[in-house]
Amino acid sequence: MSEQFRPVDRAPRVFGAGLALLLLSVALSAQVPAGGPTQAPGGAAPATAAVSASAPADGDPAAPAAYTYSPDGRRDPFVSLTGKGTDTRQTGSRPPGVPGLLINEISIKGIIRDRSGFIAMIQGADNRTYVVRAGDRLMDGNVKAIVQDTVVFSQDVNDPLSLVKQKEIRKNLRSTEGGRG
């Protein structure tokens, strides 16, 4: 028993086994068809979202496949939770014209006085000029009043934790830092 006891370095074996397992899993995943498995082993339906592999009508194989989801009592994780509730605004598209403008995106370009009162010319984010009167509806509020050099907006607050449901925003015709008095 004159042999000395030497510790065995197992790091190369563990690394080699991990690498072999990784390569095996990559090889097995490459053998799965493009549409994915239709049933789990054992006959049960999979609990994940199913992607339809049907080709579009024009036969373009590069077009994305239609998405369908089978919830089985669970919510779809890809549907936004912020779109739920009493919010009547559509998040995708805006109505054309003044009803599609947000109060924070507009600037006051001019105020005109006529027989019925004041009219304001505003410019939206699309660099188009619109004419508004007191009482006109915008996407997130309405025009409350128009005076000689200021337009007053009443903006709807969408924060459910806020006690205030509307706030008043004043936009001046000329900014104070513009240099013109």
N, C-alpha and C positions, 0 to 999 in steps of 0.2 A: 504494500500500500504506500508506495513512495510517490504515487502520482499526486500532483497538486490539483486541488479543486479550482476550476476556472469557471466564472460565470459565463453563460452563453448569451451572446448578443442576439436578441430576437427581432430587432427593428427591421432588418432587411426582409425577413420572412413575412412580417405583418404588412409591410409596405407592398410586397409582391402579391400577397393574397388580396389586399384591398384593390390593387390595380387590376388584378384578374377579375374580381367581382364587378368592377366598374365597366371593364370591356365586355363582359358577358351581358350586363344589363343594357348596354348600348346596342349590342348585336341583337338582343331579343326585341328591343323597341323598334329596331329598323325592320323587323319582320312583320310588325303589326300593319294591317292595311291602312290606307290614308283616311278612311272614314272612322277609324277606331273600332274597338270591339263593340258588337251589338248586344252581347250578353256576357255577364260575368261567368266565370267557371262555376258550375253548380246550377245554372239555369236562372238565377236571380237577375233582375234588371239592375244595371249600375246606378249609383246614387248621384252621378255627375251629369252635367248638361250634355245633351246629345246634339251633334251637329249633323244636319241633313246633308248627305253627299250627292243630292240630285243636281244634275247639270242644268244651267239656265236654258231657256227656250232657244236662244240663238246659238247654242253649242259652244260657247267660249269657255274652255276649261280653266282659264285664269281668273274668272269672275268668282267672288266670294260666295260661299254656300249660305243658304238661309239658316238662321239660328232658331232653334226651338228648345224649350226648357220644360222638363217634367219635374215639378216641384215635390210631389209626394208629401204634401203637408208643410214644406219649407218654402221660404221666400226666395226669389231669384236674386243671387248676390250681385248681378250685373245691372239691376234696376236701381236708379237713384232714389234714395230715401227723402231727398229734399223736395221732390216733385209731389209728394203726398200732402193731403190736408186740404185746407180751404183756400190755398193760393190759386187764384183763377188765371194768373199769367201763364203763358206758354213759354217754356224755357228755350225752345228751338227757334221759332220764328217770331218776328214782330209784325204788328199790323203796319200798313204803309201810312206815311204822313205823320201828323202831329200825335195821334194816339200811340205811335210806336216809339216816341222819344222818351228818354229818361231825363229827369230834371238835372242830374249831375253832369250830363253830357252836353247840355245846351249853353249857349252864350247869348246875351242880349245885344242885338245889332242896332236897334232903333226903336223909338217910341213916338207914335203919331197920335195927335188928338183930332177927333172928328166930332160930329154932332152927337153921337151916342156915347162918347167917352174916349178913353185911351185904347189904342191898339198897339201891340208890341210885335216887332219883327225879331225872330229868334233864329239862330243857326244851330243845326243839329250836328251830330258826329259825322254825318255823311256830307257835310259842307253845303247843304241845301238850306235855303232861307224859307221860313214859314211865318205866317201871320196868325197871331193868337189874340183872343179877347178874354176878359175875365169870365171864368166859368168853364173854359175849355178843358177837356180831359186829356191828360198825358198818360203814359204807361204806368208810372208809379205815383201819380198824384193829379192835381189840377191847378189851374191858374186861379189864385184866390183874388188878387187885385192887381191893377196896373195904375201906378201914379206917375208923376212927371218924369222921374229919373230912375224908377225902381219897379221891378216886377216881383210880386210876392206869390210864392208857390206854397201849396199845402201838400207835403209829401207823405205818402202812406208808409208806416213803419211795419216791416214784416217780421220783426223779432218777437217770438212768442213770450219771452221773458220780460219784455219791456211793458211798463204800465202805460206809456204814452203810445197811442195808436197813430197819431199824425204829428208831424212837426212842420214848422214854418221856415221856409228858406227864402231869403231875399237876395235877388241878383240885381246889381246896379248896372246902369247903362254904361257909365265910364268907371273904370277902376281907379282907386285912389293913387296907386303907384304908377299909373300910366303917364304922368307928367302933365296931362291936360286937366285943368281945373274946372 
